[in-house]
Amino acid sequence: MSLIRSMYSGTTGLQTSGEGLSVVGDNISNVNTVGFKRARANFQDMLAETVAGGAGLSQIGRGSMLANVEQIFTQGALINTGAVTDLAITGHGFFVVNGTVNGVNGNFYTRAGQFHIDSEGYLVNPNGLRLQGYPVDESGQIQGGVTDLQVPTAPLPAQATETVTMSINLDAREGTNTWNINDPQNTSNFSTSVVVYDTLGNSHRADVYFVKTANNQWEYHAVVDGGEVQGGVAGTLVEIDSGTLTFNTDGTLNTSTDNPVNVTFAGGAGSQQIAFDFGTGTAAGGTGLDGATQFADPSSLVTVEQDGYSTGMLTDITINSEGEITGLFTNGEQRLLGQVALANFRNERGLRRAGNSLWIETDESGMPAVGAANTGGRGSINANSLEQSNVDLANEFVKMIAYQRGYQANSRTITTADQMLQEVVNLKR
């Protein structure tokens, strides 16, 4: 009977309105969930029934049904947190985390970037799942192969100084001199100093004296106090490097030579050589301007660098938009520690929710394309930030009203059909 059928149609309307309200309730409950993506209930009519009558086909629908619940991956607003390990993605992509969730072990995907460093140095989310990325080799180069990202918990080993690079101008107006290591101040034209490190990371002061020996030609002598050298005598200078600098008539460097010697600093340090670099002369194909020059200006040190350092502990990290993690150490050194990986999917709406702000891949989503941020259509990474839920409360409340009215209307269909059936029953009286 059509009245019975109308009651069942109304029942499907009640069910779909209730299911739609459940989706809205889930969205609203996650309005403050970091990285949450709202869902949308999609409805469709049920298979119609064909009835006889009139010209052509006459069809009566059998109500409505929930077709699917679709995830909407629009961008959420970013908020600044001030925590360097809080990460947010602008654009497409998901963080990859690895671990066990509800008995399932493997990779999971998330937009919630609330990470912290655990006791073992791993970057983990609140559930202890480890953030995935690319490690670095001993030379600091990013390596292929995604793995757990870990920052060092052990001290950065000391590195002995091997090269000192100086940019300096030597006054062309100076007169010539004759070097005497026992009277360095009076037998040199200019001097400067630099801190160098031994194999244990101990610092030592090295003085560098420059002596003009002829027009356009200088010598340099790098010395340390004998008390800092194994077998040396305090107060007596020990030469650790020397060489010559020859200049062109326009003040540019023509050639340079250096003769570093083996030196063993006191206190158990190992043997080492320290070479001094004054740039590439014109004779070697350089400009002659990137290191030592000889212009008619007062002698002065422009810049000095050396490649040694003492041992240091990690004090902080920074993460750039490409996801590169740089460590800052107590000895002033900076080291690239790794790079955060992002995953893209052909159909991100095909991902399945796994709870805990996580998704897992499905046949519908396709396999993840994992790579670095800002490559292959992947978004950029924002440190010190989190992505808020993309739920629009105003829109959800409007939907709630619509579902509520739909529920009321469908219930009215059922009560009306019931009243009509009651009239049919009363015909027998």
C-alpha positions as CSV (number, residue, x, y, z in Angstrom):
1,M,0.0,0.0,0.0
2,S,1.3,3.5,-0.9
3,L,0.6,4.8,2.6
4,I,2.9,2.2,4.1
5,R,5.5,3.0,1.5
6,S,5.3,6.7,2.4
7,M,5.9,5.8,6.0
8,Y,9.1,3.9,5.0
9,S,10.2,6.9,2.9
10,G,9.8,9.1,5.8
11,T,11.8,6.7,7.9
12,T,14.7,7.0,5.5
13,G,14.5,10.7,5.7
14,L,14.7,10.5,9.5
15,Q,17.8,8.3,9.2
16,T,19.6,10.5,6.7
17,S,18.8,13.7,8.7
18,G,20.1,11.9,11.8
19,E,23.3,10.8,10.0
20,G,23.8,14.3,8.7
21,L,23.4,15.7,12.2
22,S,26.0,13.3,13.4
23,V,28.5,14.6,10.8
24,V,27.8,18.2,11.9
25,G,28.2,17.2,15.5
26,D,31.5,15.6,14.7
27,N,32.7,18.8,12.9
28,I,31.6,21.0,15.7
29,S,33.2,18.8,18.4
30,N,36.5,19.1,16.5
31,V,36.4,22.9,16.0
32,N,39.5,23.3,18.2
33,T,41.3,20.1,17.0
34,V,44.6,21.0,15.4
35,G,44.8,19.8,11.8
36,F,41.2,18.5,11.7
37,K,39.5,18.5,8.3
38,R,35.7,18.9,8.3
39,A,33.4,16.3,6.7
40,R,30.3,16.7,4.5
41,A,27.4,14.3,4.3
42,N,26.4,13.6,0.7
43,F,22.8,12.2,0.2
44,Q,21.1,10.6,-2.7
45,D,17.7,9.2,-3.5
46,M,17.0,5.5,-3.3
47,L,16.1,3.3,-6.2
48,A,12.7,4.4,-7.6
49,E,9.7,2.0,-8.0
50,T,8.0,1.9,-11.4
51,V,4.1,1.9,-11.3
52,A,1.5,1.6,-14.0
53,G,-0.6,4.5,-15.2
54,G,-0.8,7.2,-17.8
55,A,1.4,7.5,-20.9
56,G,5.0,6.5,-20.3
57,L,6.7,5.4,-17.1
58,S,5.5,6.6,-13.7
59,Q,8.1,6.3,-10.9
60,I,7.8,6.8,-7.2
61,G,11.0,7.3,-5.1
62,R,11.6,5.2,-2.0
63,G,13.2,7.8,0.1
64,S,16.8,9.0,0.6
65,M,20.1,7.5,1.7
66,L,23.5,8.5,2.8
67,A,25.8,8.2,-0.2
68,N,29.1,8.9,1.6
69,V,30.8,11.2,4.1
70,E,33.3,13.3,2.2
71,Q,36.4,14.9,3.8
72,I,37.0,18.5,2.8
73,F,40.8,19.2,2.8
74,T,40.7,23.0,2.6
75,Q,43.4,25.0,4.3
76,G,43.0,25.8,7.9
77,A,44.2,29.1,9.5
78,L,47.7,29.1,11.1
79,I,48.3,30.2,14.6
80,N,51.7,31.1,16.0
81,T,52.7,29.1,19.1
82,G,56.4,30.1,19.6
83,A,57.4,26.4,19.9
84,V,60.0,25.5,17.2
85,T,58.8,21.9,16.9
86,D,55.2,23.0,16.2
87,L,54.9,22.6,12.4
88,A,52.1,23.6,10.0
89,I,51.7,22.9,6.3
90,T,50.7,25.7,3.9
91,G,49.3,23.9,0.8
92,H,49.1,20.3,-0.1
93,G,50.7,17.4,1.8
94,F,50.8,15.5,5.1
95,F,53.4,14.8,7.7
96,V,54.4,11.2,7.8
97,V,54.6,9.5,11.2
98,N,55.5,5.9,12.0
99,G,54.5,3.7,14.9
100,T,51.6,1.6,16.2
101,V,48.0,2.8,16.4
102,N,45.3,0.4,17.7
103,G,47.4,-2.6,17.0
104,V,48.3,-1.5,13.5
105,N,52.0,-0.7,12.8
106,G,53.2,1.4,9.9
107,N,53.1,4.9,8.4
108,F,50.2,7.3,9.2
109,Y,49.6,10.7,7.8
110,T,48.5,13.9,9.6
111,R,48.2,17.6,9.3
112,A,48.5,18.0,13.1
113,G,52.1,19.2,13.7
114,Q,52.3,19.1,17.4
115,F,55.8,17.5,17.7
116,H,58.4,17.4,20.4
117,I,61.8,15.8,21.0
118,D,61.7,12.7,23.2
119,S,64.4,11.4,25.6
120,E,66.1,9.6,22.7
121,G,66.2,12.7,20.5
122,Y,63.4,11.6,18.1
123,L,60.8,14.0,16.9
124,V,57.4,12.5,18.0
125,N,53.8,13.5,18.1
126,P,51.6,13.4,21.3
127,N,51.0,9.7,20.7
128,G,54.7,8.9,20.4
129,L,54.7,8.3,16.7
130,R,58.0,9.3,15.1
131,L,58.1,12.0,12.4
132,Q,59.6,10.7,9.2
133,G,62.2,12.5,7.1
134,Y,65.6,12.4,5.4
135,P,68.8,12.0,7.5
136,V,72.2,13.6,6.8
137,D,75.6,11.9,6.3
138,E,78.8,12.7,8.1
139,S,79.5,15.6,5.7
140,G,76.1,17.2,6.4
141,Q,74.5,16.3,3.1
142,I,70.8,15.2,2.9
143,Q,70.5,11.5,2.1
144,G,67.8,9.6,0.3
145,G,65.6,7.1,2.1
146,V,63.0,8.2,4.6
147,T,63.5,7.2,8.3
148,D,62.8,8.4,11.8
149,L,64.1,11.9,12.4
150,Q,66.4,12.2,15.3
151,V,68.5,15.1,16.7
152,P,71.8,14.3,18.4
153,T,71.8,13.9,22.2
154,A,75.6,13.4,22.4
155,P,78.0,16.3,22.3
156,L,79.3,17.5,18.9
157,P,83.0,16.3,18.8
158,A,85.7,18.9,18.7
159,Q,87.5,19.5,15.4
160,A,91.1,20.6,15.1
161,T,91.9,23.7,13.1
162,E,93.3,22.9,9.7
163,T,92.9,26.1,7.7
164,V,92.8,29.8,8.7
165,T,91.4,32.1,6.0
166,M,92.3,35.8,6.1
167,S,91.3,38.8,4.2
168,I,93.8,41.6,4.9
169,N,95.3,44.7,3.4
170,L,99.0,45.4,3.8
171,D,100.1,49.0,3.5
172,A,102.1,49.4,0.3
173,R,103.8,52.5,1.8
174,E,105.6,50.5,4.5
175,G,109.4,50.1,4.5
176,T,111.2,46.8,4.4
177,N,112.1,44.8,7.5
178,T,114.1,41.7,8.5
179,W,112.2,39.1,10.6
180,N,113.5,38.0,13.9
181,I,111.4,35.6,15.9
182,N,113.0,36.7,19.1
183,D,111.9,40.3,18.5
184,P,108.7,40.1,16.5
185,Q,107.2,43.5,17.3
186,N,110.2,45.4,16.1
187,T,111.0,43.3,13.1
188,S,107.5,43.1,11.5
189,N,105.3,45.8,9.8
190,F,101.9,44.5,11.0
191,S,100.5,41.8,13.2
192,T,97.1,40.3,14.1
193,S,95.9,37.2,16.0
194,V,93.5,34.3,15.6
195,V,92.1,31.6,18.0
196,V,92.8,28.1,16.8
197,Y,91.8,24.7,18.2
198,D,93.7,21.5,18.9
199,T,92.5,17.9,18.4
200,L,90.9,18.0,21.9
201,G,89.0,21.2,21.3
202,N,91.3,23.4,23.4
203,S,91.7,26.9,22.1
204,H,95.1,28.6,21.5
205,R,96.1,32.0,20.4
206,A,98.2,32.3,17.3
207,D,99.8,35.6,16.4
208,V,100.5,36.3,12.7
209,Y,103.3,38.8,11.8
210,F,103.7,40.4,8.4
211,V,107.1,41.5,7.2
212,K,107.7,43.6,4.1
213,T,110.9,42.2,2.5
214,A,110.9,44.0,-0.8
215,N,108.7,46.0,-3.1
216,N,105.4,44.1,-3.6
217,Q,106.7,41.2,-1.5
218,W,105.9,40.2,2.1
219,E,106.5,37.4,4.5
220,Y,104.1,36.1,7.1
221,H,105.0,34.1,10.3
222,A,102.3,32.4,12.4
223,V,103.6,31.7,16.0
224,V,102.3,30.5,19.3
225,D,103.8,30.7,22.8
226,G,106.1,27.8,23.5
227,G,104.3,27.1,26.8
228,E,101.3,25.8,24.7
229,V,103.3,23.4,22.6
230,Q,104.5,20.0,23.7
231,G,108.3,20.3,24.4
232,G,108.2,24.1,24.2
233,V,109.3,26.8,26.7
234,A,106.9,29.4,28.0
235,G,107.8,32.9,26.7
236,T,109.6,31.5,23.7
237,L,107.7,31.7,20.4
238,V,107.3,28.6,18.2
239,E,106.5,29.1,14.5
240,I,103.7,26.9,13.2
241,D,103.4,28.3,9.6
242,S,105.2,30.8,7.4
243,G,105.0,31.8,3.7
244,T,105.4,34.6,1.2
245,L,102.9,37.0,-0.5
246,T,103.8,38.5,-3.8
247,F,101.6,41.4,-5.2
248,N,101.1,42.9,-8.6
249,T,101.7,46.6,-9.2
250,D,98.0,47.3,-8.9
251,G,97.9,45.9,-5.4
252,T,96.3,42.6,-6.2
253,L,97.7,39.3,-4.9
254,N,99.9,37.5,-7.5
255,T,101.1,34.4,-5.7
256,S,101.2,33.0,-2.2
257,T,103.1,30.2,-0.6
258,D,102.7,28.6,2.8
259,N,104.8,26.1,4.8
260,P,102.8,24.7,7.7
261,V,104.7,22.5,10.2
262,N,103.5,19.7,12.4
263,V,102.6,21.0,15.8
264,T,101.5,19.1,18.9
265,F,99.8,21.3,21.5
266,A,100.4,20.5,25.2
267,G,97.8,18.7,27.3
268,G,97.5,15.4,25.3
269,A,96.4,16.8,22.0
270,G,97.5,15.1,18.8
271,S,99.8,16.4,16.0
272,Q,98.2,18.7,13.5
273,Q,99.1,21.2,10.7
274,I,97.5,24.7,10.4
275,A,97.7,26.3,7.0
276,F,96.9,29.9,6.3
277,D,94.9,30.9,3.2
278,F,95.2,34.4,1.8
279,G,93.1,34.0,-1.3
280,T,93.7,33.0,-4.9
281,G,96.3,35.1,-6.7
282,T,96.1,36.2,-10.3
283,A,98.9,33.7,-11.3
284,A,96.5,30.9,-10.3
285,G,93.6,32.3,-12.2
286,G,92.0,34.3,-9.3
287,T,91.1,37.9,-9.0
288,G,93.8,38.6,-6.4
289,L,91.2,40.5,-4.4
290,D,89.5,37.8,-2.3
291,G,92.2,37.6,0.4
292,A,95.4,39.6,0.8
293,T,95.9,43.0,-1.0
294,Q,98.6,45.7,-1.0
295,F,97.0,49.1,-1.4
296,A,98.2,52.4,-0.1
297,D,95.9,52.2,3.0
298,P,96.8,51.4,6.6
299,S,97.3,47.7,7.2
300,S,94.2,46.1,8.6
301,L,92.5,42.8,9.0
302,V,89.2,42.6,7.1
303,T,87.9,39.1,8.0
304,V,89.3,36.0,9.5
305,E,87.8,32.5,9.7
306,Q,89.1,29.1,10.8
307,D,87.5,25.7,10.6
308,G,88.2,24.3,14.1
309,Y,85.9,24.3,17.1
310,S,85.5,23.0,20.6
311,T,83.1,20.3,21.7
312,G,79.5,21.5,22.0
313,M,76.0,20.4,23.1
314,L,72.8,21.0,21.1
315,T,70.9,24.0,22.5
316,D,68.2,24.7,19.9
317,I,67.0,23.8,16.5
318,T,65.5,25.8,13.6
319,I,63.3,24.5,10.8
320,N,62.9,26.4,7.5
321,S,60.1,26.3,4.9
322,E,61.8,23.3,3.1
323,G,61.7,21.4,6.3
324,E,65.5,21.4,6.9
325,I,66.3,21.1,10.5
326,T,69.4,23.0,11.7
327,G,71.0,22.4,15.1
328,L,72.6,25.2,17.1
329,F,75.4,24.1,19.5
330,T,76.9,25.7,22.6
331,N,80.2,26.2,20.7
332,G,78.6,28.4,18.1
333,E,78.5,25.8,15.4
334,Q,75.4,25.1,13.2
335,R,74.7,21.7,11.7
336,L,72.1,20.4,9.3
337,L,70.4,17.5,11.1
338,G,67.8,16.3,8.7
339,Q,64.8,17.3,6.6
340,V,61.1,16.7,7.2
341,A,59.3,14.7,4.5
342,L,55.8,15.4,3.2
343,A,53.4,13.0,1.5
344,N,51.0,13.8,-1.3
345,F,48.1,11.6,-2.7
346,R,46.4,11.5,-6.0
347,N,43.0,11.5,-4.2
348,E,43.4,12.8,-0.6
349,R,39.7,12.5,-0.1
350,G,40.1,8.8,-0.4
351,L,42.2,8.6,2.8
352,R,40.6,6.8,5.8
353,R,40.5,8.3,9.2
354,A,42.3,6.3,11.8
355,G,41.6,8.5,14.9
356,N,44.2,10.6,16.8
357,S,44.2,13.1,13.9
358,L,45.7,10.5,11.6
359,W,44.8,9.1,8.2
360,I,45.9,5.9,6.5
361,E,46.1,5.3,2.8
362,T,43.5,3.2,0.8
363,D,43.2,1.9,-2.7
364,E,41.0,4.9,-3.4
365,S,43.6,7.4,-2.2
366,G,46.4,5.8,-4.0
367,M,50.0,5.4,-2.8
368,P,51.8,8.3,-1.1
369,A,54.3,10.4,-3.1
370,V,56.8,11.3,-0.4
371,G,59.3,14.1,-0.9
372,A,60.6,17.4,0.4
373,A,58.5,20.4,1.0
374,N,58.1,22.9,-1.8
375,T,58.7,20.2,-4.4
376,G,56.3,18.1,-6.5
377,G,53.3,20.2,-5.6
378,R,53.8,19.8,-1.9
379,G,53.3,22.7,0.4
380,S,55.7,24.6,2.5
381,I,56.4,24.1,6.2
382,N,55.9,26.8,8.9
383,A,57.8,26.3,12.1
384,N,56.4,27.8,15.4
385,S,52.9,27.4,14.0
386,L,50.0,25.0,14.0
387,E,47.1,24.6,11.5
388,Q,43.7,25.1,13.0
389,S,40.6,23.1,12.2
390,N,38.9,24.2,8.9
391,V,35.5,23.9,10.5
392,D,33.3,27.0,9.9
393,L,31.0,27.2,12.9
394,A,28.4,29.5,11.2
395,N,28.1,27.1,8.3
396,E,27.8,24.0,10.6
397,F,25.0,25.7,12.6
398,V,23.1,26.5,9.5
399,K,23.4,22.8,8.5
400,M,22.3,21.8,11.9
401,I,19.1,23.8,11.5
402,A,18.5,22.4,8.1
403,Y,18.9,18.8,9.3
404,Q,16.6,19.5,12.3
405,R,13.9,20.9,10.1
406,G,14.3,17.9,7.7
407,Y,13.9,15.6,10.6
408,Q,10.8,17.3,11.7
409,A,9.3,17.3,8.2
410,N,10.0,13.6,7.7
411,S,8.4,12.8,11.1
412,R,5.4,14.8,10.0
413,T,5.2,12.5,6.9
414,I,5.1,9.5,9.1
415,T,2.4,10.9,11.4
416,T,0.3,12.1,8.5
417,A,0.5,8.6,6.8
418,D,-0.4,7.1,10.2
419,Q,-3.5,9.3,10.5
420,M,-4.6,8.4,7.0
421,L,-4.2,4.7,7.7
422,Q,-6.3,5.2,10.8
423,E,-9.0,6.6,8.6
424,V,-8.8,3.5,6.4
425,V,-9.2,1.3,9.5
426,N,-12.2,3.3,10.6
427,L,-14.0,2.5,7.4
428,K,-14.9,-0.9,8.8
429,R,-17.0,0.5,11.6
